[in-house]
Amino acid sequence: MAMSSVAQQRSPMRFRGRSYMAFALTPEPPIVDWLAELDDWIRSSAGFFVGRPVVLDLAGVTLTSPAIAHLIAELGTRNIRIMGIEGIEADKLGPGLPPLLKGGRAATVEAVDSASATKPAARKEPSSLLLEAPVRSGQSVFFPDGDVTVLGSVGSGAEVIAGGSIHIYGTLRGRAMAGMSGNRAARIFCSKIEAELLAIDGFYRTAEDLDSALRGRLVQAWLNGEVLMVTAMD
Amino acid sequence: MGKVIVVTSGKGGVGKTTSTAALGAALARAGENVVVVDFDVGLRNLDLVMGAERRVVYDLINVVQGVVKLPQALIRDKRIETLFLLPASQTRDKDALTEDGVGRVIAELRTKFDWVICDSPAGIERGATLAMRFADAAVIVANSEVSSVRDSDRIIGLLDSKTVKAERGERMEKHLLITRFDSARAARGEMLAIEDVLEILSVPLLGIIPESEAVLRASNLGTPVTICSSDSAPARAYTAAARRLAGEDIEMTIPTDKKGFFNKLFGRRAA
């Protein structure tokens, strides 16, 4: 009893995904020449890298772990701080080096001169993801850009994570997490609920705190302030 | 060109090996050329269920590594001429299987047989993924209980993503075989109902095999149940499933063992 009352008082822990635009530096051999070229560039646009997230893409060069550390130190003297490394095997990175990053996507960077402020990101087209096959146990669907619609069921041990709302026309037995990047207006709809977990913008509810009268019914989940509501629609 | 079938389940102990042997024997009995392949390297069982454990000389690993030619490792069944076994190695582990090697062996088996039935090990590791890798169709073996059903769901996800067929963007043909079904326990609500299993997995049903002593007896005798006691309920269910696999349209029933005096008398002799 004591345990559960403590759990109720404490506000639930929340996790959110967030994405940032980072600049990727791509060294080319020989490194000395590349650094000289970089110096020329910095001279013409002083302060360009200050305060900007920078990622080092090492796919074009083969460097040992000490050589990577040396390169990062060299960049440090030019006021470039590296937040992550990509294009390299994980075992090449010692404990003192920035973490390995994966799954980066190319983005267009408009030419910015040193004085101009960051431009607002181009408005994205609204997008959605339609899945015609069931989401099977162990599968994870991650779609930060909008709504996800599943025509089949979402199996126990499967998860659907969406930036927008989630619509499931089969049975939801796994987890559904909507509005993952701070969209509180997102909702979850499913035609039959047997869910393990529902979450909107990090506020969640597990199967245990779900009203048992709702099980197996057509429901929607939505946020009322900071409380995740689940209501029947049939 | 033969058809490659993987018999898989995720969970152990649901009846993959029994089903591989029973389906293989039923197809061979109908005159088809069949090879059953044991992928459970290190924990092989199919040789026992097929009654060929004392005849194993070379195995799948030897063929995969190119040490021997395929015909040297194939064991012909003593009861049915068109049934063959390619055994697994008991002394090696699954890392000895390479994707290229398995692909080569499966391609060669495909040219020699009508049916290549691969008995997958439990789990989702290397042995299981290689067993399904080159398959044209899958028989998913499940018991009507929640853990088996969820593991099968996981396996279906892998069949739809990690096989050569899936990677080519083609649809993997899938069949669900429910084994060890106990209609009395299902009626008491102690097992998932067949409809619930079908609803969760949404894969077409190939057959329902009733729980029966005949299966255990057949395993211990080293004879596939479809040969050993071909009139028993599980044998009839497996034979019907094999015919459905071959494309026949047969009404779905759950065979039962009638416990009449007559059957008791002859049932004992059949064993």
Boltz contact constraints between the chains, C-beta under 6 A:
constraints:
  - contact:
      token1: [A, 134]
      token2: [B, 202]
      max_distance: 6.0
  - contact:
      token1: [A, 136]
      token2: [B, 153]
      max_distance: 6.0
  - contact:
      token1: [A, 136]
      token2: [B, 156]
      max_distance: 6.0
  - contact:
      token1: [A, 136]
      token2: [B, 157]
      max_distance: 6.0
  - contact:
      token1: [A, 137]
      token2: [B, 150]
      max_distance: 6.0
  - contact:
      token1: [A, 137]
      token2: [B, 153]
      max_distance: 6.0
  - contact:
      token1: [A, 137]
      token2: [B, 154]
      max_distance: 6.0
  - contact:
      token1: [A, 138]
      token2: [B, 154]
      max_distance: 6.0
  - contact:
      token1: [A, 138]
      token2: [B, 157]
      max_distance: 6.0
  - contact:
      token1: [A, 139]
      token2: [B, 157]
      max_distance: 6.0
  - contact:
      token1: [A, 155]
      token2: [B, 153]
      max_distance: 6.0
  - contact:
      token1: [A, 156]
      token2: [B, 150]
      max_distance: 6.0
  - contact:
      token1: [A, 157]
      token2: [B, 150]
      max_distance: 6.0
